[in-house]
Amino acid sequence: MIREFIREIVEIDSPSGYTDNAINHLKNKFLKMGYSVFKTNKGALIVAPRENVEFMVSVHVDTLGGMVRSVKSDGSLKIAQIGGYPNSSFEGEYVRVLARNGKTFTGTYLISNPSTHVNREVSKTERSTENMFIRLDEEVKSGQQTKDLGIEAGDYVFFDARFQLTESGFVKSRFLDDKACVSILMDILANDAETVSKHNVGFFFSNFEEVGHGAAHGIPSSVKELLVADMGVVGEGVEGDEFSVSICPKDSTGPYDYSLTGELIYTAKRIGIPHKIDLFPYYGSDGSAALSAGHDLRVALIGPGVSASHGVERTHVKGLNATKNLILEYIKSR
């Protein structure tokens, strides 16, 4: 079920700053389930089974994306990144450009002069945003023709998610950061409502995490403790894998709460939940944003291991279930 929820939510484009469609989808879904929900002024979503909850689990709905920076003289587009990602991973990806007039145009994100038959140095070209462009699927040969379509600076660029499930249990998709954890909470709220209703825990769906200020505002003042569910890191030099929940005592912003992190580690060991204890060297979370903004919170960070983060991401149903089970144990203890 979690995997199907991932399919459902990754199909809704939601780069930072353009999250209303995804947030409203979740809002309507949770309302139909009978939950009390409301949106913050900044557009985040809070689901709370009761007033003045003291404990909260947070995930973020916003993803990476792009924005039209300029229209080139040949009618193609230059973009600015929303969030940070390697252009080499997104090169060749299909995109959609949303113009302010409501029309959507398709295209492809490419390196400048991409044909190997005319550019023998194409493989050596640095994959920087400055050297990338969008080739529109429209008959345009000038900047003015593109502008006549309604496309201009500030228009959003959405990258295709390329969601796939494998028979071996892998989930392959862009934006598993953090729609994997969004889907875990969707599954908990849909299928574990009785557990949720008995405990003093709310849920925060932030919408500006990828640009650093998602949970800087919007956490209710009654909340004393925040469990952040975000992707776990997989790669050289770290312990995480796609089949476990990562428990992170420290990322690049500093250590998280020692006792709360220890409680999660102890719980995972006691229950037998597959887990890795791991430090994330180049990583910040909504917990970091909340603490930096001055919230008086105890914060811990967990999440399913995600391979190739901010690129062609992949995780496994075992890691998703391990994360769900640890979140459920946390809820039951509050």
Phi, psi and omega in degrees: 000320180302317182297323178290326175295324176298313178305316182298316188274332178287342177285351178258112181299133181206055172296155182311131181094347178225064187246000186301320181298316180290316180297316180293325175300313179294318180303311181294324180295314182287327175299318179295334177281350178097011181274155171275122182226152171204157180260142173283168179299330180276355174100004174284166183240134176241131174243122184221126179287346180205168179282155173055047177295145182257349181230145185214143172252131181241146171223170176233137183273333185286152183230183172287162177183201180213169176218137179299123177269319181198158174259123183281164184295338179269003177095352176278177189237142166260146181234162168250142179286145167250114192081180182243129180206154179284123179299330180299328180283330183265353179300133180085359182283142174286144182226164170233136179249122180262111178279159180294341178279003177093352180275148179245135181236140180265162179187191181222140180268118190227159170284150180300139180050063193280350184283124179291343181281348176236349183227095182288349181260009188299324182288341182267350183292132178297132180274068176260158179302327180296331182263008181250158177207166175254123172270111182283146176273055180221153178280079179236137180233003179214160177299322182294322178297322177293317178296328178294338175287343182106002182276134181206173178303139180098351178286143181283147176241123181251130176268142177298141182279328179060045182295134174214146170249144176248157179296338181275003173098005179276148172245118179248124181188148165290158171071022168299338167272099006235029185288346171296314180285328172304317182291327176297316178292324175302318181293318178298313182292331180278321191245354180232038184299324181295318177297314181301318185293338185271353190232159190270055185232134173246177186225132185241120178253099185276165188225012176221029184294319185295343178248011164099356184228027184304303183259018176296334177216150176114341176291125181303146184295340179286343186285129180253343188213136183232119172261112180270125175251110181219174184295144171270150185273137175234129179162182181295135177090358176234166187266340191296154172218173186282356187252007185225166167267131175273136174246119190252108176288336185202136168241198186291345182268352180126175183286150172268178187299126187294313185288321179292319176298317178298322178298318180294319178298314180298318180297315180299319179292318183293318183277340184084032178278126178301124186209159173230139174263123194211144173260139182251109190287330184232072194203137169224159185225178173296334174296319176299315181297317181296316181292318180296330180281354176100008177295136180271083188228149162268129188233139171226158185230128175221169173171159179290143177297130181236120178282145176057050183302143183061023177222228177272084193283155177208143171219186183226153181302330179295319177292323178295315180292323178297319179293315178301316183295323178289322176297318180297320177295322177298314180299315183296337181272000183246000000 
